[in-house]
Amino acid sequence: MDEDNSLLLVIDAANVVGSVPDGWWRDRRGAAERLRDRLTKADGVPGHDGPVEVVLVVEGAARGVESVPGVRVESAPGSGDDHIVALVEQAAGRPVLVVTADRELRQRVRRLGADVTGPRTVLP
């Protein structure tokens, strides 16, 4: 797959997990792993044809979640939002879709040319 032309889907794990009040706060790492596993079963991105590279950004207590085939997990060394912004900057010239409901993060990545969608895009 030519990753330079594929869509880079960057998911704000903390924000997406936090959008569903299912007890995620008791096991943040487990919640991030469940989201990762759901993403492996997803059939692309609604409204986008073609290859997709999925990156799940975790932070805090969820750091250390392992990557699996189809989903690369990146542990933010500090702020998850800052790490997501850095990923978008590194992807200059490539289509990027960031999944988050965080208003400030949405503004930051839009200024860099990324598209943004909400958590429901990746949740059942």
N, C-alpha and C positions, 0 to 999 in steps of 0.2 A: 504494500500500500504506500502510495506517495503521500507522506504525512504533511508535506507543505501545502497540499491542496485539500486535505481532509479537514473537516470541521473539528476544531478543538472544543470539547465540551468540558468546562471547568465548573465543578460543583462545590458549593460552600456547604460542606457536610454539617457543620454546627447549625447553620441557619435552616437547612432543609429538615434535619432531624428535629430541631426545635419547633418546627411548624405543626407537629402532630403531638398532642398531649397524651402520649402512651406510656409514660413512666421513663422516658429516655434518660432523664436526669439521674436516675439510680445507677445506670450503667452506660455511660457515654461511649465508651469503647465498643461495647456490644451493640449499641444503637448504630454506630458508624459501620460496624461490620455487617449488620443487617441491611443497611442502605447499600453498601458495596455489593452485597450478594444479590439484591434486587436489580441493581444496575446491570449485572452480568446477564440477566434474563430479558432486559429491555430490547426491543426491536427497533433500534435507531432512535431518531429524534423526530417528533411530529413536525411536519412541514419541511423536513430536510431530507433530500435524497442523497445518497452517497456515503462514503466512509466517514466514520466518527471515531476520534480518539477521546476516550473518557478519562478525565483526571479528577479524582476525589480529593479535596484538600481537607485534612483533619488538623485539629489543634488541641491544646490542653490535654485533658485526660484521655482523649481518643488517639493521641500520638502513638505511633508504632503499629497501627493497623496495617497488615500486609497487603501488597498488591496481589491481584489474581488475574488470570488471562481475561483480557477485555476491559479491565479497570486498573489504571495506575493510581496508587494511593500515595499522596505526598503529605508528609508531616511538616506542618509549618514550624519553623524554628522559633517564631514569635507569634505575631498576629496572623491569624488566618487570612484576614482581609488583605494585609500587606503582601502576603505570599501569592494570593490570587492576582493582585495587581501586577506583581513581578512576572507571573506566568503569562499574563496578557501582553505585557511589554515585550517579553521574549518571543512572542508569536507574531510580531509585526509582519503584516502582509498576508497573514493567514486568517481565514474566517474563525471567529471565536464566539462562543455562546456561553455566558456565565449564568449559572442557576443560583439565584439568591433572592430574598425579599428585603435584604438590608438596603435601605435607601441611599446611604452614603456610599456603600460599595458599588451600587448600581451607577451612581454618578461618576465615580472614579474610573470604572472600566469603560463606560460609554465615552468618556473623554479620550480614551485610548483607541476607540473604534470598535469595541466589542458590542455585540448584541446581548440583551439580558432577558431572562424569563424567570418566572416564579417557580417555587418548589413543586407545584402540581405537575409540572412538565415531567418530573422523574418519579413522582409518587403514584401509587395505584389509585 
